[in-house]
Amino acid sequence: MALNYDVVILGGGTGGYVTAIRATQLGLKTAIVEKFNLGGTCLHKGCIPTKALLKSASVYQQVKHAADYGVDASPPSFSIEQAMKRKDGVVQSLHQGVKHLINTNQIDVYQGYGRIMGPSIFSPMAGSISVEYEDERENDLLVPKNVIIATGSSPSVLPNIEIDHQQIVTSDDLVEMKQLPESMIIVGGGVIGIEWASFLRDVGVEVTILEAQDQILTSFDQDIVKELKRNLKKKGITILEKAVLDTSSIEKGEQVKVGYQQNGKIESLVADKLLMAVGRKPNTHKIGIENTDIGLDAKGFIQVNEHFQTKESHIYAIGDVIGGMQLAHVATYEGKKAVEHIAGISSSPLTEQEIPACIYGDPEIATIGYTEGEVEEQGFDYRTEKVSLQAIGKAHVNGHTKGFTKIIIDTKTDDILGVHMIGEHVTELIGQASIAKYFDGSALELSEVVYPHPSLSEIIGEAALAVEGRKLHG
């Protein structure tokens, strides 16, 4: 039997379920097809579990240094079992919350594998969804007026490397690890690699990062990267840049041995485990793309227009599966825009320069807008200033004064071109810069805001004052 819907969403991750809720708010009959659990990678394998583990590492470090605050604590030990138990509790609590939201909004959920069908007797256009189940149930056929593909992504792997989930692992494996290794080689110095390096080192694991490109975090502002590298090296993390892994050299035994080439020399490393953190690939395999006219780019990401429509105008795609900024909050933004377009609601789109990005290791990084390298490349007449957390009273109270905020402005218009932050809790502060960017704010406006004292937020005002030539502290 064919079941009719206004919208069917393939994938119940963060982007998928938020999009479904927005669709029902707009009066659209909506269904989600999800093979695994609602919440997707972000809730079960990525954002939430990794941040829960990073919080455990942060608490461990705080207790280790409790004497600095006048607290006499016994030398602490870290239990990966207890940290994982807490992580599981956080994930389960949020998962129950997502299910409640879906039920409250009367969204139908099909727990199965969705495949897009071509034109048939049920619809003259591609887009009907066959839901396949692992048990003996017959397939369900969903016939929607519109489809939104939100199938997300999964860890990428370099050619000729086999993930055995024991010694050679991905981030998906680490969120379920039962015991800590003594040493870890991380292949890839992007966001995922840096967050895992921070967590592992903070709980006592020896960490080496292999990055094939000129530097870790290639898309981030150079000043931020320089400060991060200084802090990671101070922790004892080894960072090897321009180091290309020789995939044919990997040997497994009691430990993993790998070879790599750096500056024309062949070197080798040995560790208990090897983490592949070389990005993420789109989940487009076996979802029926071949039954449509949907186009893919060279890396396999779905091509969409400014409304997130594919070449099949009634089939949309959002989130990691279309590439770009592979972030949960980007997926939810794109999903809401897509379903509002379906409902005939128009609004101005955001650019990538108006969307924040964060790294949640120690130290944290938060950024929005252009880097200094990008404004130079685009020929802006610009000015930049940095304010250290040393200038902020609350940072001293908290005992974390490492880091800074950097602001870049267009000298012709005073518009904010970029804000880049590194230090404790900056991921909580970047929202203020996001608001300023959204409303096309200027450094003058940011400098005239009254910030509570003492608070870390004062660093935003100090940076704005500095770039206006009116620095008060620092």
C-alpha positions as CSV (number, residue, x, y, z in Angstrom):
1,M,0.0,0.0,0.0
2,A,1.3,3.5,-0.9
3,L,1.4,6.1,1.9
4,N,1.1,9.7,0.9
5,Y,3.0,12.6,2.5
6,D,3.8,16.2,1.8
7,V,7.5,15.7,2.8
8,V,9.6,12.6,3.5
9,I,13.0,13.1,5.0
10,L,15.7,10.5,4.5
11,G,17.7,10.5,7.7
12,G,16.7,11.3,11.3
13,G,19.9,13.0,12.4
14,T,20.0,16.5,13.8
15,G,19.3,18.1,10.4
16,G,16.6,15.6,9.6
17,Y,14.5,15.7,12.8
18,V,14.7,19.5,13.1
19,T,13.6,19.8,9.5
20,A,10.7,17.5,10.2
21,I,9.5,19.5,13.2
22,R,9.6,22.7,11.1
23,A,7.7,21.0,8.3
24,T,4.9,20.0,10.7
25,Q,4.8,23.6,12.1
26,L,4.1,24.7,8.5
27,G,1.2,22.2,8.3
28,L,3.0,19.6,6.1
29,K,2.3,15.9,6.6
30,T,5.8,14.6,7.3
31,A,7.6,11.3,7.8
32,I,11.2,10.4,8.6
33,V,13.0,7.3,7.4
34,E,15.9,6.4,9.7
35,K,17.7,3.0,9.7
36,F,19.4,3.5,13.1
37,N,18.5,5.9,15.9
38,L,16.9,9.4,15.8
39,G,19.6,12.0,16.4
40,G,22.1,10.5,13.9
41,T,25.8,10.9,14.0
42,C,25.8,14.1,16.0
43,L,23.9,12.6,18.9
44,H,25.2,9.1,18.9
45,K,28.7,9.2,17.4
46,G,29.9,12.8,17.0
47,C,29.0,16.1,18.6
48,I,27.4,15.0,21.9
49,P,29.5,11.9,22.9
50,T,32.8,13.5,22.0
51,K,31.9,16.7,24.0
52,A,30.8,14.6,26.9
53,L,34.2,12.8,26.9
54,L,36.0,16.1,26.6
55,K,34.1,17.4,29.6
56,S,35.3,14.3,31.6
57,A,38.9,15.1,30.5
58,S,38.4,18.7,31.5
59,V,37.2,17.7,35.0
60,Y,40.1,15.3,35.4
61,Q,42.5,18.1,34.6
62,Q,40.8,20.5,37.0
63,V,41.0,18.0,39.8
64,K,44.7,17.4,39.1
65,H,45.3,21.1,39.5
66,A,42.8,21.6,42.5
67,A,45.6,22.6,44.8
68,D,46.1,25.8,42.8
69,Y,42.6,26.8,44.0
70,G,43.2,25.9,47.6
71,V,41.5,22.5,47.4
72,D,43.3,19.6,48.9
73,A,42.4,16.6,46.7
74,S,43.9,13.1,46.5
75,P,45.8,12.4,43.3
76,P,43.0,11.6,40.9
77,S,42.7,8.7,38.4
78,F,40.8,8.6,35.2
79,S,38.3,5.9,34.5
80,I,37.4,5.5,30.9
81,E,34.6,3.1,31.9
82,Q,32.9,5.7,34.1
83,A,33.5,8.4,31.5
84,M,31.8,6.2,28.9
85,K,28.9,5.4,31.3
86,R,28.3,9.1,31.8
87,K,28.6,9.7,28.0
88,D,26.0,7.0,27.4
89,G,23.7,8.6,30.0
90,V,23.9,12.0,28.3
91,V,23.2,10.5,24.9
92,Q,20.3,8.4,26.2
93,S,18.7,11.4,27.9
94,L,18.9,13.5,24.7
95,H,17.7,10.6,22.6
96,Q,14.6,10.3,24.7
97,G,14.1,14.0,24.3
98,V,14.3,13.8,20.5
99,K,11.8,10.9,20.4
100,H,9.4,13.0,22.6
101,L,9.7,15.9,20.2
102,I,8.9,13.6,17.2
103,N,5.9,12.1,19.0
104,T,4.6,15.5,20.2
105,N,4.8,16.9,16.6
106,Q,3.0,13.7,15.2
107,I,5.8,12.9,12.8
108,D,5.7,9.4,11.4
109,V,9.0,7.5,11.8
110,Y,9.9,4.5,9.6
111,Q,12.7,2.5,11.2
112,G,14.2,1.1,8.1
113,Y,16.4,1.8,5.1
114,G,15.0,4.3,2.6
115,R,15.7,4.0,-1.1
116,I,14.6,6.6,-3.7
117,M,12.6,5.0,-6.5
118,G,12.4,6.1,-10.1
119,P,9.1,7.0,-11.9
120,S,6.4,4.3,-11.4
121,I,2.7,3.7,-11.4
122,F,2.6,5.5,-8.1
123,S,4.2,8.7,-9.3
124,P,5.3,10.0,-12.7
125,M,8.4,11.5,-11.1
126,A,11.3,9.9,-9.2
127,G,11.0,10.3,-5.5
128,S,8.8,7.6,-4.1
129,I,10.6,6.0,-1.1
130,S,10.8,2.2,-0.6
131,V,11.4,1.5,3.1
132,E,13.2,-1.8,3.6
133,Y,13.3,-3.6,6.9
134,E,15.8,-6.0,8.4
135,D,13.0,-8.3,9.6
136,E,10.5,-10.2,7.5
137,R,8.1,-7.3,7.0
138,E,7.2,-6.2,3.5
139,N,8.6,-2.9,2.3
140,D,6.5,0.2,2.8
141,L,6.1,2.6,-0.1
142,L,6.0,6.3,0.7
143,V,4.8,8.7,-2.0
144,P,5.8,12.2,-1.0
145,K,5.3,15.5,-2.9
146,N,8.8,16.4,-1.8
147,V,11.8,14.5,-0.5
148,I,14.6,15.9,1.7
149,I,17.8,13.9,1.7
150,A,19.5,14.3,5.1
151,T,21.6,11.1,5.2
152,G,24.7,12.7,6.6
153,S,28.2,11.4,6.4
154,S,30.6,8.7,7.7
155,P,34.3,8.7,8.4
156,S,36.6,8.7,5.3
157,V,39.4,6.2,5.0
158,L,42.6,6.5,2.9
159,P,42.9,4.1,0.0
160,N,44.3,0.6,0.8
161,I,43.7,1.0,4.6
162,E,41.4,-1.5,6.2
163,I,39.7,-0.4,9.4
164,D,39.7,-3.4,11.7
165,H,38.0,-1.5,14.6
166,Q,40.7,-2.8,17.0
167,Q,44.1,-1.3,16.1
168,I,43.1,0.8,13.1
169,V,40.0,2.8,14.1
170,T,37.8,5.7,13.3
171,S,36.1,8.2,15.5
172,D,33.0,6.0,15.5
173,D,35.1,3.3,17.3
174,L,36.6,5.6,19.9
175,V,33.3,6.7,21.3
176,E,32.7,3.1,22.3
177,M,36.2,2.2,23.5
178,K,36.5,0.0,26.6
179,Q,40.0,0.9,27.6
180,L,42.5,3.6,26.9
181,P,45.5,2.8,24.8
182,E,48.9,3.9,26.0
183,S,49.7,5.6,22.6
184,M,47.8,6.8,19.6
185,I,48.8,7.9,16.1
186,I,46.2,10.3,14.6
187,V,46.2,10.6,10.8
188,G,44.7,14.0,10.1
189,G,45.0,17.4,11.8
190,G,41.5,18.6,11.1
191,V,38.8,19.3,13.7
192,I,38.1,15.7,14.5
193,G,41.8,14.8,14.9
194,I,42.4,17.9,17.1
195,E,39.5,17.2,19.4
196,W,40.5,13.5,19.9
197,A,44.2,14.5,20.4
198,S,43.1,16.9,23.1
199,F,41.0,14.4,24.9
200,L,43.5,11.5,24.7
201,R,46.4,13.5,25.8
202,D,44.5,15.0,28.7
203,V,43.7,11.6,30.1
204,G,47.3,10.4,29.7
205,V,47.7,8.9,26.2
206,E,50.8,9.6,24.2
207,V,49.6,11.3,21.0
208,T,51.2,12.0,17.6
209,I,49.4,13.8,14.8
210,L,50.3,13.2,11.2
211,E,49.1,15.9,8.9
212,A,49.9,15.7,5.2
213,Q,49.2,19.3,4.4
214,D,51.4,22.3,5.4
215,Q,49.7,22.8,8.7
216,I,47.0,21.4,10.9
217,L,43.6,23.2,10.6
218,T,44.4,24.5,7.2
219,S,41.2,26.6,6.9
220,F,41.6,28.4,10.2
221,D,43.2,31.8,10.9
222,Q,47.0,31.5,11.1
223,D,47.3,33.3,14.5
224,I,44.8,30.8,15.9
225,V,46.7,27.8,14.5
226,K,50.0,29.1,15.9
227,E,48.5,29.5,19.4
228,L,46.9,26.1,19.2
229,K,50.1,24.4,18.2
230,R,51.9,26.1,21.0
231,N,49.4,24.8,23.5
232,L,49.2,21.2,22.1
233,K,53.0,20.9,22.1
234,K,53.1,22.1,25.7
235,K,50.7,19.3,26.6
236,G,53.2,16.9,25.0
237,I,51.4,16.2,21.7
238,T,53.8,15.6,18.8
239,I,52.6,17.4,15.6
240,L,54.2,16.3,12.3
241,E,53.1,18.5,9.4
242,K,53.9,17.8,5.7
243,A,54.0,14.2,6.8
244,V,52.4,11.9,4.3
245,L,51.4,8.4,5.5
246,D,52.7,5.5,3.4
247,T,49.6,3.3,3.5
248,S,51.6,0.3,2.2
249,S,53.9,0.4,5.2
250,I,51.4,-0.4,7.9
251,E,52.3,-3.4,10.0
252,K,50.1,-4.8,12.8
253,G,51.3,-6.9,15.7
254,E,51.3,-6.0,19.4
255,Q,51.4,-2.5,18.1
256,V,50.8,-0.6,14.9
257,K,53.9,0.5,12.9
258,V,53.5,3.0,10.1
259,G,55.9,4.7,7.8
260,Y,55.6,8.3,6.5
261,Q,57.5,10.7,4.3
262,Q,58.4,14.2,5.6
263,N,60.8,16.6,3.9
264,G,62.0,13.9,1.6
265,K,62.9,11.5,4.4
266,I,61.2,8.2,5.3
267,E,60.4,7.9,9.0
268,S,58.4,5.5,11.1
269,L,56.2,5.5,14.1
270,V,54.8,2.9,16.5
271,A,51.7,3.1,18.7
272,D,49.0,1.0,20.2
273,K,46.4,2.3,17.8
274,L,46.0,4.3,14.6
275,L,43.1,6.7,14.3
276,M,42.0,7.7,10.8
277,A,40.7,11.3,11.0
278,V,40.9,12.4,7.4
279,G,37.4,13.9,7.0
280,R,34.0,12.5,6.2
281,K,32.3,11.1,3.1
282,P,28.7,11.6,2.1
283,N,26.2,8.8,2.7
284,T,24.8,8.5,-0.8
285,H,25.5,4.8,-1.3
286,K,22.5,2.6,-2.0
287,I,19.9,5.4,-1.4
288,G,18.7,5.3,-5.0
289,I,20.5,8.3,-6.4
290,E,20.9,6.3,-9.7
291,N,17.1,6.3,-10.1
292,T,17.1,10.1,-10.3
293,D,18.7,12.9,-12.2
294,I,20.4,14.2,-9.0
295,G,24.0,15.3,-9.7
296,L,27.0,14.6,-7.6
297,D,30.3,16.5,-7.5
298,A,33.7,15.0,-7.9
299,K,33.8,14.0,-4.2
300,G,30.4,12.4,-4.3
301,F,28.5,15.2,-2.5
302,I,25.0,16.0,-3.8
303,Q,24.8,19.2,-5.8
304,V,22.1,21.7,-4.8
305,N,21.0,25.2,-5.6
306,E,20.6,28.1,-3.2
307,H,17.3,26.6,-2.1
308,F,18.9,23.2,-1.5
309,Q,17.1,21.7,-4.4
310,T,18.8,19.0,-6.5
311,K,18.4,18.7,-10.3
312,E,15.1,17.0,-9.4
313,S,13.4,20.2,-8.1
314,H,11.1,18.3,-5.7
315,I,14.0,16.5,-4.1
316,Y,16.1,18.6,-1.7
317,A,19.4,17.7,0.1
318,I,20.9,19.2,3.3
319,G,23.7,18.7,5.8
320,D,26.9,16.7,5.4
321,V,25.6,14.9,2.3
322,I,26.0,18.2,0.3
323,G,29.5,19.0,1.7
324,G,30.4,22.6,2.7
325,M,30.5,23.3,6.4
326,Q,29.8,19.8,7.8
327,L,28.4,21.0,11.1
328,A,25.1,20.1,12.9
329,H,23.9,23.7,13.2
330,V,24.5,24.1,9.5
331,A,22.4,21.1,8.7
332,T,19.5,22.4,10.8
333,Y,19.7,25.8,9.2
334,E,19.7,24.3,5.7
335,G,16.8,22.0,6.6
336,K,14.7,24.8,7.8
337,K,15.4,26.8,4.7
338,A,14.6,23.9,2.4
339,V,11.3,23.1,4.0
340,E,10.3,26.8,4.1
341,H,11.0,26.9,0.4
342,I,8.7,24.0,-0.1
343,A,6.1,25.9,1.9
344,G,6.5,29.0,-0.3
345,I,8.3,31.1,2.4
346,S,11.1,33.2,1.2
347,S,14.0,34.6,3.3
348,S,17.5,35.9,2.8
349,P,20.1,33.1,3.0
350,L,23.2,33.2,5.2
351,T,26.7,33.0,3.8
352,E,29.4,30.8,5.2
353,Q,30.9,34.0,6.7
354,E,27.9,34.3,8.9
355,I,28.1,30.8,10.4
356,P,30.3,30.0,13.4
357,A,32.6,27.1,13.7
358,C,34.0,25.6,16.9
359,I,36.6,23.2,18.2
360,Y,35.9,21.9,21.7
361,G,39.4,20.7,22.8
362,D,41.7,22.4,25.3
363,P,42.0,25.2,24.4
364,E,38.7,25.8,22.7
365,I,38.5,27.6,19.3
366,A,35.6,29.6,18.0
367,T,35.5,31.5,14.7
368,I,33.2,33.3,12.4
369,G,33.8,35.2,9.1
370,Y,37.0,35.6,7.1
371,T,40.4,34.7,8.2
372,E,43.2,37.3,7.8
373,G,44.6,35.3,4.9
374,E,41.2,35.4,3.1
375,V,40.8,39.1,3.5
376,E,44.2,39.7,2.1
377,E,43.5,37.4,-0.8
378,Q,40.2,39.2,-1.6
379,G,41.9,42.6,-1.5
380,F,40.1,44.1,1.5
381,D,41.4,47.3,3.1
382,Y,41.4,45.9,6.6
383,R,42.6,46.4,10.2
384,T,43.1,43.7,12.8
385,E,43.7,43.6,16.6
386,K,44.2,40.9,19.2
387,V,43.3,41.1,22.9
388,S,44.8,38.5,25.2
389,L,42.7,36.8,27.9
390,Q,45.4,38.1,30.2
391,A,43.5,41.5,30.0
392,I,40.3,39.9,31.3
393,G,39.7,39.7,35.1
394,K,37.3,36.7,34.9
395,A,40.0,34.7,33.0
396,H,42.4,35.3,36.0
397,V,39.6,34.3,38.4
398,N,39.0,31.1,36.4
399,G,42.7,30.4,36.3
400,H,42.7,30.2,32.5
401,T,44.4,33.1,30.8
402,K,45.9,31.5,27.8
403,G,44.4,32.6,24.5
404,F,43.1,35.7,22.8
405,T,40.3,37.2,20.6
406,K,41.2,38.6,17.2
407,I,38.9,40.9,15.3
408,I,39.2,41.9,11.6
409,I,37.3,44.9,10.2
410,D,36.9,46.6,6.9
411,T,38.5,50.0,7.3
412,K,36.3,51.6,4.7
413,T,33.0,50.5,6.2
414,D,33.9,49.5,9.8
415,D,32.1,46.2,9.1
416,I,33.2,43.1,11.0
417,L,35.0,40.8,8.6
418,G,36.0,38.1,11.1
419,V,36.2,37.2,14.7
420,H,38.6,34.4,15.9
421,M,38.8,33.2,19.5
422,I,41.0,30.7,21.3
423,G,40.8,30.0,25.0
424,E,38.5,28.7,27.7
425,H,34.7,28.9,27.0
426,V,35.1,30.8,23.7
427,T,32.6,28.4,22.1
428,E,30.0,30.0,24.4
429,L,31.1,33.5,23.5
430,I,31.1,33.3,19.7
431,G,27.3,33.6,19.6
432,Q,27.6,37.3,20.4
433,A,29.8,37.7,17.3
434,S,27.3,35.7,15.3
435,I,24.6,38.1,16.2
436,A,26.8,41.0,15.2
437,K,27.6,39.4,11.9
438,Y,23.9,38.6,11.2
439,F,22.9,42.2,11.7
440,D,25.9,43.5,9.7
441,G,27.3,45.0,12.9
442,S,30.4,47.2,13.1
443,A,33.3,47.3,15.5
444,L,32.0,50.6,16.9
445,E,28.7,49.0,17.8
446,L,30.4,46.0,19.5
447,S,32.6,48.4,21.4
448,E,29.6,50.5,22.7
449,V,27.7,47.4,24.1
450,V,27.9,47.2,27.9
451,Y,29.4,43.9,29.0
452,P,29.0,42.6,32.6
453,H,32.1,42.7,34.8
454,P,33.8,40.4,35.5
455,S,32.9,38.2,32.6
456,L,34.8,36.5,29.8
457,S,32.4,38.3,27.3
458,E,34.4,41.5,28.0
459,I,37.0,40.3,25.7
460,I,34.7,40.9,22.7
461,G,34.2,44.6,23.8
462,E,38.0,44.9,24.4
463,A,38.8,43.6,21.0
464,A,36.3,45.9,19.4
465,L,37.7,48.9,21.3
466,A,41.2,47.9,20.2
467,V,40.4,47.7,16.6
468,E,38.7,51.1,16.9
469,G,42.0,52.5,18.4
470,R,40.5,52.9,21.9
471,K,42.0,50.0,23.7
472,L,41.5,50.2,27.5
473,H,43.2,47.0,28.7
474,G,45.9,44.7,27.4
